[in-house]
Amino acid sequence: MIRRASITARLTLLFAAAATAVLLALGLLIGDAVEQHFVEQDMEVLSGKTQLAANLLAQLRSPVDSSALLRQLDDSLVGHHGLAVVVLDAEGKRVFATPNAAFPDVMLNPAAGSSKPRSWTQAGQPWRGMVTLLPTGNRESPPMLVAVAVDISHHEHFMESFRRTLWLFVAIAAILVGFLGWVVVRRGLAPLQAMRRDAASVTANRLDTRLSLDAVPVELAELAESLNQMLARLEDSFQRLKDFSSDLAHELRTPISNLMTQTQVALTRARSADEYREVLVSNAEEYERLARMIGDMLFLAQADHGLVVPSREPVDLALQVRELFDFFDALAEEKGLQLTLTGSGQVSGDKLMLRRALANLISNAIRHTPAGGSIRVGIEACNEGTRLSVENSGEPIPQEQMSRIFDRFYRGDASRHGGGEGAGLGLAITRSIIRAHGGEISVRSGTAGVCFELRMA
Amino acid sequence: MKLLVVEDEPKTGDYLRQGLVEAGFVVDLARDGVDGLHLGETGDYDLAILDVMLPKLDGWQVLAGLRRAGREMPVLFLTARDQVEDRVKGLELGADDYLVKPFAFAELLARVRTLLRRGSRNQEPQQMRAADLELDLLRRRASRGGRHIDLTAKEFALLELLLRRQGEVLPRSLIASQVWDMNFDSDTNVIEVAMRRLRAKIDDGFDTKLIRTVRGMGYVLEAESA
């Protein structure tokens, strides 16, 4: 199971981790700085004492002077109980040593000469010291090794307690920051909660609800807007579906009501055989229309569930159009319409379905072209593959009808009784077929007439 | 000609039987798959009309049983579901044709006659006639009462269809499919217009009208009006 961490928890954790990291780095930096400060202090003492010894050694003219030197050295160190000094001659003999002198042996090697300052622990006591090779006043005698060290245990103690306090503060601060972060995140995400509440109030009956954009922070505004657009699309689709259902009921109600009235009126009294026949014939026509509508509806319902193109084969569009012209020839001639075809092209698809799609386009054009007009079908190559346009002269389609022209049961003239003409499903079927083939259909309308255009591969 | 109809819907079954009997067939009607299969296995039928959804045994099973029993008569399926898979299944099982409900009775009748004719393919006639109308199939010429009639290719094909099936009421959908290869219902009145134009050429100026509109059903060409 995948656990979905909440944004609040995630942000709080990230915030706390970042704060802790910063505090830790800060703590380390402060600790180091303080320690560095102590080291510098110690070094000052050490170099001071070394300088003192250097001065004294410089006054040394002969080995005889050494006892005086030692006394002076001893004097100058009085009151510095934390100080340890050792002076070695060239042979490594201790010329002078304070009682607490505790240097590691490696440091007290005249052959090694001066060594860098370092710290160590001797007999449980921490020290910091340095060793310097210093020339004496006597040119003949070799330089002497002076080792100076300070007891740094009080510094160490201080650092220890300082660090303890520091880390305690860091820990408390981290926890505090984490908590504050949680509070801030929760407050920051409050608009999300508000959006959630808004969204929860959207139902099928209240699709007109929109998320309010005023209270939403910039970062969420885009999301809210996208959601609102989604809602708008849903509302539109839902509205179409609702219209469609009521249209369907209406479309069924009209012929069935005709059938019922007609039949029942016929049954109210005895009639001649011819009259009965008339009723039955009229009924048969009505039934036929109903059956055709149901067939078309089923086709569209299948299309809604992802219509599959049963077979794909190369289809010669020009040939199809010519055959359709042949079919509609009588009708066009009666209306005095001129049918023309230019260009040619091939697409891959189901011949029967494509023929049906084209037949709907052409019969639609024939229906809406005034007598004496013309219908031009053009086929040409385009980026997407092939473009086929069906253009007819006549009245342009009003702009507000353009978007609905492919809707089911939509008839441009808004009249329900087009004198037995189409049920308004033809263009919807055409679009379904073209889409199932991965193509697209569009309609343009101008003063010269109306042009349907389909593009597919 | 003896037909077997297997249909469980009572009204549909009764009207199918009545319609087919009135069209001159001998009809046995079974109400479920088991009865239907039994009748089909024991009787001698020229054609079977099977509903797909049947109690006890469905139409596919009845068909399979008939074929197992060595019955090779043509089978026409009636189905309420127009699914591609159904069609494929039916054809794989050896069905000869199918009709989706609701269908026009004239369409059913025309299909039945087509299937029955398929088995007994006669010598292709070179000439066809009805009363004083003559059609020369080789020279693609039509004449009535010795007078030449000028027809377009499609008008000729239409007239040929009507003559070939003289006396049969041909529904519009069948005409569209046979003459123009339009195998879908079109809500235009193309066929009416084409028919009107053909009639103008064939019947105008003659006392005996050969082509007749059967309202609500289709068109028929008859030498003697019944």
Chai-1 contact restraints between the chains, C-beta under 6 A:
chainA,res_idxA,chainB,res_idxB,connection_type,confidence,min_distance_angstrom,max_distance_angstrom,comment,restraint_id
A,V281,B,R215,contact,1.0,0.0,6.0,A-B,restraint_1
A,V281,B,G216,contact,1.0,0.0,6.0,A-B,restraint_2
A,A284,B,G216,contact,1.0,0.0,6.0,A-B,restraint_3
A,E285,B,G216,contact,1.0,0.0,6.0,A-B,restraint_4
A,A291,B,P102,contact,1.0,0.0,6.0,A-B,restraint_5
A,R292,B,D185,contact,1.0,0.0,6.0,A-B,restraint_6
A,L298,B,D82,contact,1.0,0.0,6.0,A-B,restraint_7
A,P310,B,V84,contact,1.0,0.0,6.0,A-B,restraint_8
A,F327,B,W180,contact,1.0,0.0,6.0,A-B,restraint_9
A,F327,B,M182,contact,1.0,0.0,6.0,A-B,restraint_10
A,F328,B,V190,contact,1.0,0.0,6.0,A-B,restraint_11
A,A330,B,V193,contact,1.0,0.0,6.0,A-B,restraint_12
A,A330,B,A194,contact,1.0,0.0,6.0,A-B,restraint_13
A,A330,B,R197,contact,1.0,0.0,6.0,A-B,restraint_14
A,L331,B,V190,contact,1.0,0.0,6.0,A-B,restraint_15
A,L331,B,V193,contact,1.0,0.0,6.0,A-B,restraint_16
A,E334,B,V193,contact,1.0,0.0,6.0,A-B,restraint_17
A,L352,B,N183,contact,1.0,0.0,6.0,A-B,restraint_18
A,R356,B,F184,contact,1.0,0.0,6.0,A-B,restraint_19
A,S363,B,T188,contact,1.0,0.0,6.0,A-B,restraint_20
A,G422,B,D187,contact,1.0,0.0,6.0,A-B,restraint_21
